[in-house]
Amino acid sequence: MEPKALARLAFEAAVEKKGHDAVVLDVSDLTTVADYFVIAGGSSKAHVQAIADHVADKLEQNGLRVHHIEGKGPAKWILLDFGSVVVHVFNDDERAFYNLERLWGEARLPALDLAAPVTL
C-alpha cells in the first residue's frame, strides 16, 4: 500500500473512534523516519487506547501490521509505527504540551480524497 493511502486509512480509523482534531502531516521532505504522521487526540486513557486499537485493527484487516507500539500502558501518548506512517494518539493534555503540529510546522497537510476508495 502506498504511504499516503496508509496514512488516509489510519486517519479514517482515528476519526471513526472520535479522535479529536485528527490530522495528517506529510513529513517526507523533513525526516527519514516516516513519510506521514497521523495525529489524533483522545479525552481519556480508555479513549486513547480505543483509538490506537482501532487504528491497528483496521490496518491489520487491510494486510498491514504495526512494526512497533510505544506508550500503550500509560496511554498518554501511544505511538504506532507502520514504517512509512507513524500514528500518534495523545490524550488531550499531552497533545497540547508536545504540540507536534508546531514542532513539525514545516510539514505539508496533504490533500486526502476521503470520497475515493483506498487502493490496496
N, CA, C and O atoms as a GROMACS GRO file, in nm:
protein
  480
    1MET      N    1   0.085  -0.118   0.000
    1MET     CA    2   0.000   0.000   0.000
    1MET      C    3   0.089   0.123   0.000
    1MET      O    4   0.189   0.129   0.071
    2GLU      N    5   0.052   0.219  -0.079
    2GLU     CA    6   0.126   0.346  -0.084
    2GLU      C    7   0.115   0.416   0.052
    2GLU      O    8   0.012   0.408   0.119
    3PRO      N    9   0.222   0.487   0.092
    3PRO     CA   10   0.220   0.554   0.223
    3PRO      C   11   0.103   0.651   0.241
    3PRO      O   12   0.045   0.658   0.350
    4LYS      N   13   0.067   0.725   0.137
    4LYS     CA   14  -0.043   0.822   0.150
    4LYS      C   15  -0.176   0.749   0.176
    4LYS      O   16  -0.257   0.796   0.255
    5ALA      N   17  -0.197   0.636   0.109
    5ALA     CA   18  -0.320   0.558   0.130
    5ALA      C   19  -0.321   0.499   0.271
    5ALA      O   20  -0.426   0.494   0.336
    6LEU      N   21  -0.205   0.453   0.318
    6LEU     CA   22  -0.194   0.400   0.453
    6LEU      C   23  -0.227   0.510   0.555
    6LEU      O   24  -0.300   0.486   0.652
    7ALA      N   25  -0.173   0.630   0.532
    7ALA     CA   26  -0.200   0.743   0.622
    7ALA      C   27  -0.348   0.776   0.623
    7ALA      O   28  -0.406   0.802   0.728
    8ARG      N   29  -0.410   0.774   0.507
    8ARG     CA   30  -0.553   0.803   0.498
    8ARG      C   31  -0.635   0.699   0.574
    8ARG      O   32  -0.730   0.734   0.644
    9LEU      N   33  -0.599   0.572   0.560
    9LEU     CA   34  -0.670   0.466   0.630
    9LEU      C   35  -0.656   0.481   0.781
    9LEU      O   36  -0.753   0.461   0.854
   10ALA      N   37  -0.537   0.515   0.828
   10ALA     CA   38  -0.515   0.536   0.972
   10ALA      C   39  -0.594   0.658   1.021
   10ALA      O   40  -0.653   0.654   1.129
   11PHE      N   41  -0.595   0.765   0.942
   11PHE     CA   42  -0.671   0.885   0.974
   11PHE      C   43  -0.820   0.852   0.987
   11PHE      O   44  -0.885   0.891   1.084
   12GLU      N   45  -0.872   0.778   0.889
   12GLU     CA   46  -1.014   0.740   0.891
   12GLU      C   47  -1.046   0.657   1.015
   12GLU      O   48  -1.150   0.677   1.078
   13ALA      N   49  -0.956   0.565   1.051
   13ALA     CA   50  -0.980   0.481   1.169
   13ALA      C   51  -0.983   0.566   1.296
   13ALA      O   52  -1.067   0.543   1.383
   14ALA      N   53  -0.893   0.663   1.306
   14ALA     CA   54  -0.890   0.751   1.424
   14ALA      C   55  -1.020   0.832   1.432
   14ALA      O   56  -1.076   0.848   1.541
   15VAL      N   57  -1.067   0.882   1.320
   15VAL     CA   58  -1.190   0.961   1.316
   15VAL      C   59  -1.311   0.873   1.351
   15VAL      O   60  -1.403   0.919   1.418
   16GLU      N   61  -1.310   0.748   1.304
   16GLU     CA   62  -1.421   0.656   1.336
   16GLU      C   63  -1.438   0.638   1.486
   16GLU      O   64  -1.549   0.617   1.533
   17LYS      N   65  -1.328   0.645   1.561
   17LYS     CA   66  -1.334   0.631   1.707
   17LYS      C   67  -1.339   0.768   1.775
   17LYS      O   68  -1.307   0.781   1.893
   18LYS      N   69  -1.379   0.869   1.700
   18LYS     CA   70  -1.398   1.005   1.753
   18LYS      C   71  -1.269   1.067   1.804
   18LYS      O   72  -1.269   1.140   1.903
   19GLY      N   73  -1.157   1.038   1.736
   19GLY     CA   74  -1.031   1.104   1.769
   19GLY      C   75  -1.043   1.254   1.748
   19GLY      O   76  -1.094   1.299   1.646
   20HIS      N   77  -0.998   1.331   1.845
   20HIS     CA   78  -1.009   1.477   1.840
   20HIS      C   79  -0.908   1.536   1.742
   20HIS      O   80  -0.791   1.498   1.741
   21ASP      N   81  -0.954   1.630   1.661
   21ASP     CA   82  -0.867   1.709   1.574
   21ASP      C   83  -0.764   1.624   1.499
   21ASP      O   84  -0.646   1.657   1.498
   22ALA      N   85  -0.809   1.516   1.439
   22ALA     CA   86  -0.718   1.429   1.364
   22ALA      C   87  -0.659   1.505   1.245
   22ALA      O   88  -0.728   1.582   1.178
   23VAL      N   89  -0.531   1.481   1.221
   23VAL     CA   90  -0.460   1.548   1.114
   23VAL      C   91  -0.355   1.455   1.056
   23VAL      O   92  -0.304   1.366   1.125
   24VAL      N   93  -0.324   1.474   0.929
   24VAL     CA   94  -0.215   1.402   0.863
   24VAL      C   95  -0.111   1.504   0.822
   24VAL      O   96  -0.143   1.605   0.759
   25LEU      N   97   0.015   1.479   0.859
   25LEU     CA   98   0.126   1.565   0.820
   25LEU      C   99   0.218   1.490   0.724
   25LEU      O  100   0.258   1.377   0.753
   26ASP      N  101   0.250   1.551   0.612
   26ASP     CA  102   0.348   1.495   0.518
   26ASP      C  103   0.485   1.542   0.562
   26ASP      O  104   0.520   1.659   0.544
   27VAL      N  105   0.563   1.453   0.621
   27VAL     CA  106   0.696   1.487   0.672
   27VAL      C  107   0.806   1.428   0.585
   27VAL      O  108   0.922   1.423   0.626
   28SER      N  109   0.771   1.383   0.466
   28SER     CA  110   0.866   1.311   0.380
   28SER      C  111   0.987   1.396   0.341
   28SER      O  112   1.095   1.342   0.319
   29ASP      N  113   0.971   1.526   0.332
   29ASP     CA  114   1.083   1.614   0.298
   29ASP      C  115   1.162   1.660   0.420
   29ASP      O  116   1.264   1.727   0.406
   30LEU      N  117   1.115   1.623   0.540
   30LEU     CA  118   1.175   1.675   0.664
   30LEU      C  119   1.250   1.570   0.744
   30LEU      O  120   1.336   1.606   0.826
   31THR      N  121   1.220   1.442   0.723
   31THR     CA  122   1.282   1.336   0.803
   31THR      C  123   1.283   1.206   0.725
   31THR      O  124   1.205   1.187   0.632
   32THR      N  125   1.372   1.118   0.764
   32THR     CA  126   1.375   0.984   0.705
   32THR      C  127   1.300   0.883   0.791
   32THR      O  128   1.291   0.766   0.756
   33VAL      N  129   1.248   0.929   0.903
   33VAL     CA  130   1.177   0.842   0.997
   33VAL      C  131   1.048   0.787   0.934
   33VAL      O  132   1.017   0.669   0.951
   34ALA      N  133   0.975   0.871   0.864
   34ALA     CA  134   0.847   0.832   0.805
   34ALA      C  135   0.811   0.931   0.695
   34ALA      O  136   0.871   1.038   0.683
   35ASP      N  137   0.713   0.894   0.615
   35ASP     CA  138   0.661   0.986   0.513
   35ASP      C  139   0.545   1.068   0.567
   35ASP      O  140   0.527   1.184   0.530
   36TYR      N  141   0.465   1.006   0.657
   36TYR     CA  142   0.348   1.074   0.712
   36TYR      C  143   0.337   1.048   0.861
   36TYR      O  144   0.370   0.941   0.911
   37PHE      N  145   0.289   1.150   0.931
   37PHE     CA  146   0.247   1.137   1.070
   37PHE      C  147   0.096   1.155   1.072
   37PHE      O  148   0.044   1.248   1.010
   38VAL      N  149   0.027   1.068   1.140
   38VAL     CA  150  -0.116   1.084   1.167
   38VAL      C  151  -0.125   1.115   1.315
   38VAL      O  152  -0.071   1.041   1.398
   39ILE      N  153  -0.193   1.224   1.350
   39ILE     CA  154  -0.203   1.268   1.488
   39ILE      C  155  -0.351   1.282   1.525
   39ILE      O  156  -0.430   1.340   1.450
   40ALA      N  157  -0.386   1.228   1.642
   40ALA     CA  158  -0.524   1.241   1.691
   40ALA      C  159  -0.521   1.248   1.842
   40ALA      O  160  -0.426   1.201   1.906
   41GLY      N  161  -0.625   1.305   1.900
   41GLY     CA  162  -0.635   1.317   2.045
   41GLY      C  163  -0.753   1.239   2.099
   41GLY      O  164  -0.851   1.212   2.030
   42GLY      N  165  -0.740   1.204   2.227
   42GLY     CA  166  -0.847   1.137   2.298
   42GLY      C  167  -0.868   1.199   2.434
   42GLY      O  168  -0.776   1.260   2.490
   43SER      N  169  -0.988   1.186   2.489
   43SER     CA  170  -1.024   1.255   2.612
   43SER      C  171  -0.989   1.181   2.739
   43SER      O  172  -0.991   1.240   2.847
   44SER      N  173  -0.956   1.052   2.730
   44SER     CA  174  -0.925   0.972   2.849
   44SER      C  175  -0.831   0.859   2.809
   44SER      O  176  -0.806   0.836   2.691
   45LYS      N  177  -0.779   0.790   2.911
   45LYS     CA  178  -0.691   0.676   2.885
   45LYS      C  179  -0.764   0.572   2.799
   45LYS      O  180  -0.708   0.520   2.702
   46ALA      N  181  -0.888   0.541   2.835
   46ALA     CA  182  -0.966   0.442   2.760
   46ALA      C  183  -0.990   0.487   2.617
   46ALA      O  184  -0.986   0.406   2.525
   47HIS      N  185  -1.016   0.617   2.598
   47HIS     CA  186  -1.041   0.669   2.464
   47HIS      C  187  -0.914   0.660   2.379
   47HIS      O  188  -0.920   0.618   2.263
   48VAL      N  189  -0.801   0.699   2.435
   48VAL     CA  190  -0.673   0.693   2.362
   48VAL      C  191  -0.644   0.548   2.323
   48VAL      O  192  -0.605   0.521   2.210
   49GLN      N  193  -0.662   0.455   2.416
   49GLN     CA  194  -0.638   0.314   2.387
   49GLN      C  195  -0.734   0.262   2.280
   49GLN      O  196  -0.694   0.186   2.192
   50ALA      N  197  -0.859   0.303   2.287
   50ALA     CA  198  -0.958   0.258   2.188
   50ALA      C  199  -0.923   0.309   2.048
   50ALA      O  200  -0.936   0.236   1.950
   51ILE      N  201  -0.878   0.433   2.039
   51ILE     CA  202  -0.838   0.488   1.908
   51ILE      C  203  -0.720   0.409   1.853
   51ILE      O  204  -0.722   0.366   1.738
   52ALA      N  205  -0.617   0.390   1.936
   52ALA     CA  206  -0.497   0.319   1.892
   52ALA      C  207  -0.530   0.175   1.852
   52ALA      O  208  -0.483   0.127   1.749
   53ASP      N  209  -0.611   0.108   1.930
   53ASP     CA  210  -0.650  -0.030   1.898
   53ASP      C  211  -0.727  -0.036   1.767
   53ASP      O  212  -0.705  -0.126   1.686
   54HIS      N  213  -0.817   0.059   1.746
   54HIS     CA  214  -0.897   0.060   1.623
   54HIS      C  215  -0.809   0.086   1.501
   54HIS      O  216  -0.827   0.023   1.396
   55VAL      N  217  -0.714   0.178   1.513
   55VAL     CA  218  -0.622   0.203   1.402
   55VAL      C  219  -0.545   0.076   1.369
   55VAL      O  220  -0.537   0.036   1.253
   56ALA      N  221  -0.488   0.011   1.471
   56ALA     CA  222  -0.411  -0.112   1.449
   56ALA      C  223  -0.499  -0.221   1.388
   56ALA      O  224  -0.456  -0.290   1.295
   57ASP      N  225  -0.620  -0.237   1.438
   57ASP     CA  226  -0.712  -0.340   1.387
   57ASP      C  227  -0.752  -0.313   1.242
   57ASP      O  228  -0.752  -0.405   1.160
   58LYS      N  229  -0.785  -0.188   1.212
   58LYS     CA  230  -0.830  -0.156   1.076
   58LYS      C  231  -0.717  -0.176   0.975
   58LYS      O  232  -0.741  -0.228   0.866
   59LEU      N  233  -0.596  -0.137   1.010
   59LEU     CA  234  -0.485  -0.156   0.918
   59LEU      C  235  -0.451  -0.304   0.904
   59LEU      O  236  -0.416  -0.350   0.796
   60GLU      N  237  -0.462  -0.379   1.015
   60GLU     CA  238  -0.437  -0.523   1.008
   60GLU      C  239  -0.540  -0.592   0.919
   60GLU      O  240  -0.505  -0.686   0.846
   61GLN      N  241  -0.665  -0.548   0.924
   61GLN     CA  242  -0.769  -0.603   0.836
   61GLN      C  243  -0.736  -0.579   0.690
   61GLN      O  244  -0.785  -0.650   0.602
   62ASN      N  245  -0.652  -0.480   0.664
   62ASN     CA  246  -0.611  -0.449   0.527
   62ASN      C  247  -0.471  -0.501   0.496
   62ASN      O  248  -0.406  -0.455   0.402
   63GLY      N  249  -0.425  -0.597   0.576
   63GLY     CA  250  -0.299  -0.664   0.549
   63GLY      C  251  -0.174  -0.592   0.598
   63GLY      O  252  -0.063  -0.626   0.558
   64LEU      N  253  -0.191  -0.493   0.685
   64LEU     CA  254  -0.078  -0.416   0.736
   64LEU      C  255  -0.059  -0.443   0.884
   64LEU      O  256  -0.156  -0.444   0.960
   65ARG      N  257   0.063  -0.465   0.923
   65ARG     CA  258   0.091  -0.492   1.064
   65ARG      C  259   0.175  -0.379   1.121
   65ARG      O  260   0.263  -0.325   1.055
   66VAL      N  261   0.145  -0.346   1.246
   66VAL     CA  262   0.223  -0.244   1.315
   66VAL      C  263   0.359  -0.304   1.348
   66VAL      O  264   0.368  -0.416   1.398
   67HIS      N  265   0.467  -0.228   1.320
   67HIS     CA  266   0.602  -0.274   1.347
   67HIS      C  267   0.636  -0.261   1.496
   67HIS      O  268   0.705  -0.346   1.553
   68HIS      N  269   0.586  -0.155   1.556
   68HIS     CA  270   0.622  -0.128   1.696
   68HIS      C  271   0.516  -0.038   1.759
   68HIS      O  272   0.460   0.050   1.692
   69ILE      N  273   0.488  -0.060   1.887
   69ILE     CA  274   0.394   0.023   1.962
   69ILE      C  275   0.464   0.071   2.088
   69ILE      O  276   0.529  -0.007   2.157
   70GLU      N  277   0.450   0.199   2.118
   70GLU     CA  278   0.505   0.258   2.241
   70GLU      C  279   0.392   0.327   2.318
   70GLU      O  280   0.300   0.381   2.257
   71GLY      N  281   0.400   0.324   2.449
   71GLY     CA  282   0.310   0.401   2.535
   71GLY      C  283   0.175   0.340   2.561
   71GLY      O  284   0.086   0.409   2.613
   72LYS      N  285   0.155   0.215   2.527
   72LYS     CA  286   0.023   0.153   2.542
   72LYS      C  287  -0.024   0.147   2.687
   72LYS      O  288  -0.142   0.168   2.715
   73GLY      N  289   0.067   0.119   2.780
   73GLY     CA  290   0.031   0.108   2.922
   73GLY      C  291  -0.024   0.237   2.980
   73GLY      O  292  -0.138   0.242   3.025
   74PRO      N  293   0.059   0.343   2.980
   74PRO     CA  294   0.011   0.470   3.038
   74PRO      C  295  -0.096   0.538   2.953
   74PRO      O  296  -0.179   0.613   3.005
   75ALA      N  297  -0.093   0.514   2.822
   75ALA     CA  298  -0.191   0.568   2.727
   75ALA      C  299  -0.203   0.720   2.734
   75ALA      O  300  -0.312   0.775   2.717
   76LYS      N  301  -0.092   0.787   2.757
   76LYS     CA  302  -0.091   0.933   2.745
   76LYS      C  303  -0.052   0.973   2.604
   76LYS      O  304  -0.100   1.073   2.550
   77TRP      N  305   0.036   0.892   2.543
   77TRP     CA  306   0.082   0.913   2.407
   77TRP      C  307   0.116   0.776   2.352
   77TRP      O  308   0.220   0.719   2.387
   78ILE      N  309   0.030   0.723   2.267
   78ILE     CA  310   0.056   0.593   2.206
   78ILE      C  311   0.107   0.618   2.064
   78ILE      O  312   0.045   0.690   1.986
   79LEU      N  313   0.220   0.556   2.034
   79LEU     CA  314   0.281   0.568   1.902
   79LEU      C  315   0.272   0.432   1.834
   79LEU      O  316   0.312   0.330   1.890
   80LEU      N  317   0.218   0.432   1.714
   80LEU     CA  318   0.206   0.311   1.632
   80LEU      C  319   0.294   0.331   1.508
   80LEU      O  320   0.268   0.420   1.428
   81ASP      N  321   0.395   0.248   1.493
   81ASP     CA  322   0.489   0.261   1.382
   81ASP      C  323   0.454   0.161   1.273
   81ASP      O  324   0.466   0.040   1.291
   82PHE      N  325   0.410   0.213   1.159
   82PHE     CA  326   0.379   0.131   1.043
   82PHE      C  327   0.485   0.146   0.935
   82PHE      O  328   0.459   0.114   0.818
   83GLY      N  329   0.603   0.193   0.971
   83GLY     CA  330   0.711   0.213   0.874
   83GLY      C  331   0.700   0.350   0.811
   83GLY      O  332   0.750   0.448   0.867
   84SER      N  333   0.638   0.359   0.697
   84SER     CA  334   0.627   0.487   0.627
   84SER      C  335   0.526   0.582   0.692
   84SER      O  336   0.522   0.701   0.659
   85VAL      N  337   0.445   0.529   0.783
   85VAL     CA  338   0.345   0.611   0.854
   85VAL      C  339   0.359   0.583   1.004
   85VAL      O  340   0.363   0.468   1.047
   86VAL      N  341   0.366   0.691   1.082
   86VAL     CA  342   0.368   0.681   1.227
   86VAL      C  343   0.243   0.750   1.279
   86VAL      O  344   0.216   0.866   1.248
   87VAL      N  345   0.166   0.677   1.360
   87VAL     CA  346   0.042   0.728   1.416
   87VAL      C  347   0.068   0.766   1.562
   87VAL      O  348   0.118   0.686   1.640
   88HIS      N  349   0.033   0.890   1.597
   88HIS     CA  350   0.046   0.940   1.734
   88HIS      C  351  -0.094   0.964   1.788
   88HIS      O  352  -0.169   1.044   1.733
   89VAL      N  353  -0.128   0.895   1.897
   89VAL     CA  354  -0.258   0.916   1.962
   89VAL      C  355  -0.228   0.967   2.103
   89VAL      O  356  -0.171   0.896   2.186
   90PHE      N  357  -0.268   1.090   2.127
   90PHE     CA  358  -0.240   1.158   2.253
   90PHE      C  359  -0.366   1.174   2.337
   90PHE      O  360  -0.476   1.181   2.283
   91ASN      N  361  -0.348   1.181   2.471
   91ASN     CA  362  -0.458   1.238   2.548
   91ASN      C  363  -0.450   1.389   2.524
   91ASN      O  364  -0.345   1.440   2.485
   92ASP      N  365  -0.558   1.458   2.547
   92ASP     CA  366  -0.564   1.600   2.508
   92ASP      C  367  -0.458   1.686   2.576
   92ASP      O  368  -0.403   1.776   2.513
   93ASP      N  369  -0.427   1.660   2.704
   93ASP     CA  370  -0.326   1.739   2.774
   93ASP      C  371  -0.188   1.717   2.716
   93ASP      O  372  -0.113   1.813   2.696
   94GLU      N  373  -0.152   1.593   2.689
   94GLU     CA  374  -0.020   1.562   2.632
   94GLU      C  375  -0.008   1.620   2.491
   94GLU      O  376   0.098   1.670   2.453
   95ARG      N  377  -0.115   1.615   2.416
   95ARG     CA  378  -0.109   1.670   2.280
   95ARG      C  379  -0.085   1.819   2.284
   95ARG      O  380  -0.006   1.871   2.204
   96ALA      N  381  -0.150   1.889   2.373
   96ALA     CA  382  -0.128   2.034   2.385
   96ALA      C  383   0.015   2.062   2.430
   96ALA      O  384   0.077   2.158   2.382
   97PHE      N  385   0.069   1.981   2.520
   97PHE     CA  386   0.204   2.003   2.571
   97PHE      C  387   0.308   1.980   2.462
   97PHE      O  388   0.396   2.064   2.442
   98TYR      N  389   0.301   1.867   2.392
   98TYR     CA  390   0.403   1.834   2.292
   98TYR      C  391   0.382   1.906   2.159
   98TYR      O  392   0.479   1.934   2.088
   99ASN      N  393   0.258   1.937   2.124
   99ASN     CA  394   0.223   2.015   2.007
   99ASN      C  395   0.306   1.978   1.883
   99ASN      O  396   0.380   2.060   1.830
  100LEU      N  397   0.293   1.854   1.840
  100LEU     CA  398   0.369   1.806   1.724
  100LEU      C  399   0.342   1.887   1.598
  100LEU      O  400   0.430   1.902   1.513
  101GLU      N  401   0.222   1.939   1.585
  101GLU     CA  402   0.190   2.019   1.468
  101GLU      C  403   0.280   2.143   1.461
  101GLU      O  404   0.321   2.184   1.352
  102ARG      N  405   0.311   2.204   1.575
  102ARG     CA  406   0.402   2.318   1.577
  102ARG      C  407   0.545   2.272   1.556
  102ARG      O  408   0.620   2.333   1.480
  103LEU      N  409   0.584   2.163   1.624
  103LEU     CA  410   0.718   2.110   1.613
  103LEU      C  411   0.753   2.075   1.468
  103LEU      O  412   0.864   2.100   1.422
  104TRP      N  413   0.657   2.018   1.397
  104TRP     CA  414   0.675   1.982   1.256
  104TRP      C  415   0.600   2.083   1.168
  104TRP      O  416   0.536   2.045   1.070
  105GLY      N  417   0.609   2.210   1.204
  105GLY     CA  418   0.535   2.317   1.139
  105GLY      C  419   0.563   2.332   0.990
  105GLY      O  420   0.480   2.388   0.918
  106GLU      N  421   0.677   2.284   0.944
  106GLU     CA  422   0.709   2.293   0.801
  106GLU      C  423   0.647   2.180   0.720
  106GLU      O  424   0.657   2.179   0.597
  107ALA      N  425   0.584   2.086   0.788
  107ALA     CA  426   0.522   1.973   0.718
  107ALA      C  427   0.402   2.020   0.639
  107ALA      O  428   0.333   2.115   0.676
  108ARG      N  429   0.379   1.952   0.528
  108ARG     CA  430   0.263   1.984   0.445
  108ARG      C  431   0.142   1.905   0.495
  108ARG      O  432   0.156   1.796   0.551
  109LEU      N  433   0.024   1.961   0.474
  109LEU     CA  434  -0.101   1.891   0.501
  109LEU      C  435  -0.148   1.836   0.366
  109LEU      O  436  -0.201   1.912   0.285
  110PRO      N  437  -0.131   1.706   0.342
  110PRO     CA  438  -0.167   1.651   0.212
  110PRO      C  439  -0.317   1.652   0.189
  110PRO      O  440  -0.396   1.639   0.283
  111ALA      N  441  -0.355   1.667   0.065
  111ALA     CA  442  -0.497   1.656   0.029
  111ALA      C  443  -0.534   1.508   0.032
  111ALA      O  444  -0.476   1.427  -0.040
  112LEU      N  445  -0.630   1.474   0.116
  112LEU     CA  446  -0.677   1.336   0.125
  112LEU      C  447  -0.816   1.329   0.064
  112LEU      O  448  -0.911   1.390   0.115
  113ASP      N  449  -0.829   1.256  -0.044
  113ASP     CA  450  -0.959   1.239  -0.108
  113ASP      C  451  -1.036   1.133  -0.029
  113ASP      O  452  -1.024   1.014  -0.055
  114LEU      N  453  -1.114   1.179   0.067
  114LEU     CA  454  -1.184   1.086   0.155
  114LEU      C  455  -1.302   1.017   0.087
  114LEU      O  456  -1.356   0.920   0.140
  115ALA      N  457  -1.342   1.066  -0.031
  115ALA     CA  458  -1.453   1.003  -0.102
  115ALA      C  459  -1.406   0.885  -0.186
  115ALA      O  460  -1.485   0.794  -0.215
  116ALA      N  461  -1.280   0.885  -0.225
  116ALA     CA  462  -1.227   0.779  -0.311
  116ALA      C  463  -1.192   0.657  -0.229
  116ALA      O  464  -1.147   0.670  -0.115
  117PRO      N  465  -1.210   0.537  -0.285
  117PRO     CA  466  -1.172   0.416  -0.211
  117PRO      C  467  -1.020   0.408  -0.197
  117PRO      O  468  -0.946   0.455  -0.284
  118VAL      N  469  -0.975   0.348  -0.088
  118VAL     CA  470  -0.832   0.327  -0.068
  118VAL      C  471  -0.788   0.212  -0.157
  118VAL      O  472  -0.851   0.106  -0.159
  119THR      N  473  -0.680   0.234  -0.231
  119THR     CA  474  -0.626   0.130  -0.320
  119THR      C  475  -0.524   0.047  -0.244
  119THR      O  476  -0.426   0.100  -0.191
  120LEU      N  477  -0.548  -0.083  -0.239
  120LEU     CA  478  -0.456  -0.174  -0.169
  120LEU      C  479  -0.353  -0.228  -0.262
  120LEU      O  480  -0.267  -0.306  -0.221
   0.00000   0.00000   0.00000
